[in-house]
Amino acid sequence: MIVGRVLRSGAYSNVLLGTLGSGPDERLVRRLVYGTLRHLVRVDRMLERASSRPLDAIEPGLLDLLRVAGWELRLGDGAPHAAVNETVSAVAQAHGKRAGGFANAVRRAVQRAEEQVPAGPEGRALELGAAPWIVERLAAAWGDREAGEFLAASLQPAARTARRRPGVDAGGEQVPGIPDAVVVGTDAEGLVPMDPSSVAVGWAAAPEAGMTVLDMAAAPGGKTMHLYDQMEGEGILVAADRHQRRVDSARRRLAAEGISVPWVVADGTRAPFASGTFDRVLLDAPCSGLGTLRRRPEIRHRLVETSPTRAGLLQRRLLDAALELVKPDGYVVYAACTVFPEETTDVVAGRRADPPPGLPGRPAGNGWLLGPHLTGSDGMFISLVRP
Ligand SMILES: C[S@@+](CC[C@H](N)C(=O)[O-])C[C@H]1O[C@@H](n2cnc3c(N)ncnc32)[C@H](O)[C@@H]1O
């Protein structure tokens, strides 16, 4: 079951759900999985009150089914009874009659009990689907109102979006302010599935034909393709990433699109290039991913209070290394699909850094911020940093 694989095996929901088709059954599965993961803490509180056993004493697969049914019953907006009845029969089938009886009892108790959301910060955090420390951290940086807006928008489903490659006439509805970013109905040739905030990063890099460019943390290669398209096949574009498996699959993905660039497996903090080699280095940094909550709702359950600081330390080291590699008149595009200050504004503070021009969103320190509450896109921080 998808919820179990996400919660216990470290799988990403968008990857597992991305393998499903787009029929009504698949749409229902997506709604149930995303709904349950977004509101897991709330659902577990309800189940704790409704169950005669502590949740950690319930067999994990059974607990997942109860979570999905609990979400559908109390927080879903579909036709609860059909889905919930199916869940109870699934429990009986998979876990035996006794478990079916237990599931039924829990269901009745969830149905009867009023959800009791505590007052104050704890209740607000529950409603926003985030741990209290996340709400506090964002409120300290942006104020209560914007923190709430970002987290509320992060609970909404993301539209299906793509970048339209040059010369492609495939349809799609243009996303305001980000050229070639489109909302699409289905996949089609020439449309590269990606979030508009990622398309914005490619535009911020603005490589020109004939330049020498490094994409330092490049897999799975979405932004590499955008750099390549802007360079019109002229110049040198090198893609690097630390992880061999990710490099292998990115290389195959780009080759399937007819794009051949040299791929290097390298830790960006010790990349095998001479200082001052590149006109541009794109550092699309590994990060906590808080900006991608709409498609990867489980991230909220994986982060701990030290995650942003830990990520920030690696990001600074990668940025220092990237700055070594650019020519004196070149620049590093620092991007991170997160919004914690430790991984964004703090990383570029005190450096020769500026926001990229011409994008929708808002200024944030020495950089620029896009987000579900600002631009209807994922959260993304972008800054142009000079050596
Ligand atoms: C945000 S993802 C990059 C997404 C990619 N730019 C794209 O648009 O498709 C961050 C990448 O950083 C890589 N990474 C993590 N640590 C790294 C390091 N020390 N050096 C280079 N790459 C690293 C990860 O393997 C991951 O592929």
The ligand as an SDF file (V2000), in Angstrom:
LIG
                    3D

 27 29  0  0  0  0  0  0  0  0999 V2000
   17.1770   19.4550   -5.9030 C   0  0  0  0  0  0  0  0  0  0  0  0
   17.9380   18.0300   -6.5320 S   0  0  0  0  0  0  0  0  0  0  0  0
   18.4130   18.5320   -8.1360 C   0  0  0  0  0  0  0  0  0  0  0  0
   17.2910   18.5490   -9.1450 C   0  0  0  0  0  0  0  0  0  0  0  0
   17.7870   18.8270  -10.5550 C   0  0  0  0  0  0  0  0  0  0  0  0
   18.5820   20.0330  -10.6120 N   0  0  0  0  0  0  0  0  0  0  0  0
   16.6470   18.9360  -11.5540 C   0  0  0  0  0  0  0  0  0  0  0  0
   16.1880   20.0360  -11.8130 O   0  0  0  0  0  0  0  0  0  0  0  0
   16.1820   17.9100  -12.0740 O   0  0  0  0  0  0  0  0  0  0  0  0
   19.4470   18.0200   -5.6780 C   0  0  0  0  0  0  0  0  0  0  0  0
   20.4660   17.0170   -6.1850 C   0  0  0  0  0  0  0  0  0  0  0  0
   21.6580   17.1990   -5.4280 O   0  0  0  0  0  0  0  0  0  0  0  0
   22.3360   15.9590   -5.4130 C   0  0  0  0  0  0  0  0  0  0  0  0
   23.3720   16.0540   -4.3640 N   0  0  0  0  0  0  0  0  0  0  0  0
   23.2670   15.8510   -3.0400 C   0  0  0  0  0  0  0  0  0  0  0  0
   24.4440   16.0930   -2.4280 N   0  0  0  0  0  0  0  0  0  0  0  0
   25.3120   16.4770   -3.3970 C   0  0  0  0  0  0  0  0  0  0  0  0
   26.6760   16.8630   -3.4100 C   0  0  0  0  0  0  0  0  0  0  0  0
   27.3890   16.9170   -2.2880 N   0  0  0  0  0  0  0  0  0  0  0  0
   27.2410   17.1870   -4.5880 N   0  0  0  0  0  0  0  0  0  0  0  0
   26.5310   17.1460   -5.7500 C   0  0  0  0  0  0  0  0  0  0  0  0
   25.2320   16.7680   -5.7860 N   0  0  0  0  0  0  0  0  0  0  0  0
   24.6330   16.4640   -4.6320 C   0  0  0  0  0  0  0  0  0  0  0  0
   21.2510   14.9540   -5.1960 C   0  0  0  0  0  0  0  0  0  0  0  0
   21.6390   13.6800   -5.6550 O   0  0  0  0  0  0  0  0  0  0  0  0
   20.0920   15.5560   -6.0210 C   0  0  0  0  0  0  0  0  0  0  0  0
   20.0560   14.9580   -7.2830 O   0  0  0  0  0  0  0  0  0  0  0  0
  1  2  1  0
  2  3  1  0
  2 10  1  0
  3  4  1  0
  4  5  1  0
  5  6  1  0
  5  7  1  0
  7  8  2  0
  7  9  1  0
 10 11  1  0
 11 12  1  0
 11 26  1  0
 12 13  1  0
 13 14  1  0
 13 24  1  0
 14 15  1  0
 14 23  1  0
 15 16  2  0
 16 17  1  0
 17 18  1  0
 17 23  2  0
 18 19  1  0
 18 20  2  0
 20 21  1  0
 21 22  2  0
 22 23  1  0
 24 25  1  0
 24 26  1  0
 26 27  1  0
M  CHG  2   2   1   9  -1
M  END
$$$$
